[in-house]
């Protein structure tokens, strides 16, 4: 079943990069009692993800927070070391965007938003999407069609706030 507006996010444990190394963080720690702009990318360091998706949320972080977003979170089926290196490479502060490694794709599969990228040598990955999540419940959901980047952008999510 694919995630839809009104659904509660499932329990999950992510790994997030920190200055002291990778640390586990639960979905409750990320979403409970907060308004979160969540976005997912097929892969760190991939062309659209690095050129447009992550930079868009980085550049619009203050605007999103000014419209009531408590936190911005990026999830990808990558490990925490890759997510940390990608954040550093893109000049992303963990104060602005929480990098969530879904290394085994467990969270992504629970949402019904995994895709087979084995044709690109990448295995199972996440579809590209953005969502506004309030206290763990999905209020807005923007899932991209394959190969597109339109509705999951920070600019589009800002229009929904």
C-alpha positions in Angstrom: 0.0 0.0 0.0 1.3 3.4 -0.9 1.4 6.2 1.6 -1.4 8.8 1.3 -2.6 12.0 2.9 -4.0 11.3 6.3 -1.8 8.3 7.0 0.3 8.1 10.1 4.0 7.3 9.5 5.1 3.9 10.6 7.6 3.2 13.4 11.1 3.3 12.0 14.7 3.7 13.1 17.0 5.8 10.9 20.7 6.5 11.3 21.8 10.1 11.2 25.3 11.4 10.8 26.7 13.4 13.7 30.1 14.8 14.7 30.5 11.8 17.0 29.6 9.3 14.2 26.4 7.7 13.1 23.6 7.7 15.7 20.2 5.9 15.6 17.1 8.1 15.7 13.5 6.9 15.7 10.6 8.2 13.7 9.0 9.4 16.9 12.0 11.5 17.7 11.8 13.1 14.3 8.1 13.6 13.9 6.2 13.4 17.3 4.8 16.8 18.3 6.5 18.5 15.3 5.7 19.8 11.9 8.3 18.3 9.5 9.0 19.0 5.9 10.1 15.5 4.8 11.7 14.8 1.4 13.2 11.7 -0.1 15.7 11.2 -2.8 16.7 8.2 -4.8 20.3 8.6 -3.9 22.9 11.0 -2.4 25.3 12.5 -4.9 23.0 11.6 -7.8 22.5 14.4 -10.4 19.0 15.8 -9.7 19.3 15.1 -6.0 22.6 17.1 -5.7 21.9 19.8 -8.3 18.3 20.6 -7.3 16.5 18.7 -4.6 18.8 19.0 -1.6 20.0 22.5 -2.5 16.4 23.6 -2.9 15.5 22.6 0.7 18.8 24.0 2.0 18.2 27.4 0.3 14.5 27.5 1.4 15.0 26.3 5.0 14.4 29.7 6.6 11.3 30.2 4.5 9.9 26.8 5.4 10.6 27.4 9.1 9.1 30.9 8.8 5.8 29.2 7.7 5.6 26.9 10.7 7.9 24.0 9.8 9.8 22.9 12.9 12.3 20.6 11.1 13.3 19.6 7.6 14.3 16.0 7.1 15.9 14.2 4.1 15.6 10.5 3.8 17.5 8.2 1.3 18.3 4.6 1.0 22.0 5.3 1.7 24.1 4.8 4.8 24.8 7.5 7.3 28.4 8.0 6.2 27.3 8.8 2.7 24.5 11.0 4.0 27.0 12.9 6.1 29.5 13.3 3.3 26.7 14.5 1.0 25.5 17.1 3.5 29.1 18.4 3.9 29.6 18.5 0.2 26.4 20.5 -0.3 27.0 22.9 2.6 24.1 21.6 4.5 24.0 22.2 8.2 22.3 19.6 10.3 20.7 22.5 12.1 18.8 23.1 8.9 18.3 19.6 7.5 18.2 16.3 9.4 19.9 13.7 7.2 18.1 10.3 7.7 19.8 7.2 6.4 17.3 4.4 5.6 20.2 2.1 4.8 18.2 -1.1 4.3 15.2 0.7 2.8 12.9 -0.5 5.6 11.1 2.8 6.1 10.8 3.3 2.4 9.2 -0.1 1.9 6.8 0.4 4.7 5.6 3.6 2.9 5.2 1.7 -0.3 7.5 4.2 -2.0 10.4 2.0 -3.0 11.5 1.6 -6.6 13.8 -0.8 -8.4 16.8 1.1 -9.6 18.9 -2.0 -10.4 18.9 -1.0 -14.1 21.2 1.9 -12.9 23.2 -0.4 -10.6 21.6 1.1 -7.5 19.3 -1.7 -6.3 16.2 -0.8 -4.3 15.8 2.9 -3.7 13.2 5.5 -2.7 10.9 7.2 -5.1 11.4 11.0 -5.1 8.8 12.7 -2.9 8.1 15.5 -0.4 5.6 15.6 2.4 4.4 17.8 5.2 4.1 15.7 8.3 2.4 17.1 11.4 2.8 15.0 14.6 3.5 11.9 12.5 0.5 12.3 10.2 0.9 13.1 6.5 -0.9 16.4 5.6 0.6 16.9 2.1 2.2 14.4 -0.1 3.9 15.0 -3.5 5.2 11.9 -5.2 7.1 12.4 -8.4 6.5 10.4 -11.6 9.6 8.4 -12.7 12.4 10.7 -13.8 10.7 13.9 -12.9 11.4 16.7 -10.5 8.5 19.1 -10.1 6.1 18.5 -7.2 8.7 17.3 -4.6 10.6 20.6 -4.6 10.9 22.9 -1.6 9.2 25.6 -3.7 6.2 23.4 -4.3 5.9 22.4 -0.7 6.1 26.1 0.3 2.9 26.7 -1.8 1.1 24.1 0.3 1.9 25.8 3.6 
